[in-house]
């Protein structure tokens, strides 16, 4: 068992944009097949540039704020309570296009 409190976890930058901060609750090896479980905060105007993962799927859940996600070049609006699943190999980019923070809880699952 592992018990954590979000407020007790140190912030770190996401690899796709150092201005976007995350708190990683679970990492690869903590739970079978899970590669990451984290909460990211995108300040206004910030983007996690387009990228793809060959070895995992990712699921994004919008806790608060607004923005958009582009998956394989097709753009989708994000708002509170939106959920998006991205499969291995799908290029995706997340962006905050609003004046408030975009807060996303996400996890990765090994392919």
Kinemage of the C-alpha trace (Angstrom):
@kinemage 1
@onewidth
@group {chain A} dominant
@subgroup {mainchain}
@vectorlist {calphas} color= white
{ca unk a 1} P 0.000 0.000 0.000
{ca unk a 2} L 1.057 3.544 -0.659
{ca unk a 3} L -0.640 6.580 0.933
{ca unk a 4} L 0.055 10.107 -0.276
{ca unk a 5} L -1.277 13.631 0.070
{ca unk a 6} L -1.016 15.872 -2.966
{ca unk a 7} L 0.115 18.844 -0.851
{ca unk a 8} L 3.044 16.803 0.504
{ca unk a 9} L 4.461 16.037 -2.969
{ca unk a 10} L 7.099 18.338 -4.433
{ca unk a 11} L 6.370 20.085 -7.716
{ca unk a 12} L 8.462 19.267 -10.756
{ca unk a 13} L 8.380 20.372 -14.373
{ca unk a 14} L 6.813 18.246 -17.092
{ca unk a 15} L 9.338 17.091 -19.674
{ca unk a 16} L 7.539 18.795 -22.566
{ca unk a 17} L 7.493 22.306 -21.001
{ca unk a 18} L 9.308 23.429 -17.824
{ca unk a 19} L 6.638 26.107 -17.189
{ca unk a 20} L 4.011 23.393 -16.659
{ca unk a 21} L 4.318 21.928 -13.160
{ca unk a 22} L 3.242 18.490 -11.986
{ca unk a 23} L 3.019 16.525 -8.780
{ca unk a 24} L 3.608 12.823 -9.398
{ca unk a 25} L 1.605 10.642 -7.036
{ca unk a 26} L 2.588 7.274 -8.509
{ca unk a 27} L 5.483 6.341 -10.752
{ca unk a 28} L 6.397 3.348 -12.871
{ca unk a 29} L 6.816 0.332 -10.631
{ca unk a 30} L 4.439 1.531 -7.888
{ca unk a 31} L 1.427 -0.243 -9.448
{ca unk a 32} L 1.562 -2.920 -12.179
{ca unk a 33} L 1.106 -1.501 -15.714
{ca unk a 34} L 0.850 2.104 -14.452
{ca unk a 35} L 3.605 4.349 -15.769
{ca unk a 36} L 2.546 7.574 -14.037
{ca unk a 37} L -0.337 9.098 -12.073
{ca unk a 38} L 0.015 12.847 -11.685
{ca unk a 39} L -1.646 16.251 -11.546
{ca unk a 40} L -0.365 19.007 -13.849
{ca unk a 41} L -1.057 22.740 -13.766
{ca unk a 42} L -0.805 24.623 -17.066
{ca unk a 43} L -0.589 28.391 -16.529
{ca unk a 44} L -2.421 30.559 -19.098
{ca unk a 45} L -0.910 30.227 -22.571
{ca unk a 46} L 1.311 27.234 -21.774
{ca unk a 47} L 1.550 24.171 -24.027
{ca unk a 48} L 2.890 20.637 -23.689
{ca unk a 49} L 4.207 20.335 -27.237
{ca unk a 50} L 3.142 17.556 -29.570
{ca unk a 51} L 4.616 14.180 -28.737
{ca unk a 52} L 3.709 10.496 -28.795
{ca unk a 53} L 4.502 7.494 -26.632
{ca unk a 54} L 5.119 4.147 -28.316
{ca unk a 55} L 4.952 2.253 -25.042
{ca unk a 56} L 1.900 3.659 -23.223
{ca unk a 57} L -1.613 5.042 -23.376
{ca unk a 58} L -2.448 8.222 -21.456
{ca unk a 59} L -5.720 9.343 -19.932
{ca unk a 60} L -6.296 13.019 -19.152
{ca unk a 61} L -9.072 14.318 -16.870
{ca unk a 62} L -9.701 18.059 -16.603
{ca unk a 63} L -10.101 19.051 -12.968
{ca unk a 64} L -10.536 22.764 -13.739
{ca unk a 65} L -9.899 25.373 -16.391
{ca unk a 66} L -10.211 25.321 -20.168
{ca unk a 67} L -7.935 24.541 -23.060
{ca unk a 68} L -7.583 22.122 -25.909
{ca unk a 69} L -5.892 18.901 -26.872
{ca unk a 70} L -4.784 18.049 -30.365
{ca unk a 71} L -4.617 14.324 -31.186
{ca unk a 72} L -3.093 13.381 -34.537
{ca unk a 73} L -3.760 16.924 -35.751
{ca unk a 74} L -7.438 17.066 -34.734
{ca unk a 75} L -8.272 19.588 -32.011
{ca unk a 76} L -10.711 18.973 -29.152
{ca unk a 77} L -11.904 21.458 -26.533
{ca unk a 78} L -11.114 20.735 -22.914
{ca unk a 79} L -13.181 21.965 -19.982
{ca unk a 80} L -13.932 20.837 -16.449
{ca unk a 81} L -14.878 17.120 -16.289
{ca unk a 82} L -13.583 16.361 -19.816
{ca unk a 83} L -11.758 13.057 -20.202
{ca unk a 84} L -9.524 12.069 -23.120
{ca unk a 85} L -7.754 8.747 -23.727
{ca unk a 86} L -4.744 8.784 -26.057
{ca unk a 87} L -3.475 5.481 -27.436
{ca unk a 88} L 0.167 4.478 -28.039
{ca unk a 89} L 1.619 6.223 -31.069
{ca unk a 90} L -1.008 8.989 -31.195
{ca unk a 91} L 0.628 12.414 -31.343
{ca unk a 92} L -0.923 14.735 -28.779
{ca unk a 93} L -0.461 18.300 -27.595
{ca unk a 94} L -2.197 19.960 -24.638
{ca unk a 95} L -2.619 23.706 -24.336
{ca unk a 96} L -4.178 26.217 -21.984
{ca unk a 97} L -5.910 28.797 -24.146
{ca unk a 98} L -7.698 30.551 -21.266
{ca unk a 99} L -6.817 33.176 -18.659
{ca unk a 100} L -7.015 30.691 -15.757
{ca unk a 101} L -4.893 27.681 -14.867
{ca unk a 102} L -5.755 24.452 -16.656
{ca unk a 103} L -5.502 21.614 -14.114
{ca unk a 104} L -5.279 18.076 -15.448
{ca unk a 105} L -5.082 14.769 -13.608
{ca unk a 106} L -3.540 12.103 -15.821
{ca unk a 107} L -2.203 8.596 -15.840
{ca unk a 108} L -0.259 6.372 -18.200
{ca unk a 109} L -0.717 2.661 -18.747
{ca unk a 110} L 1.947 0.425 -20.295
{ca unk a 111} L 1.103 -0.791 -23.775
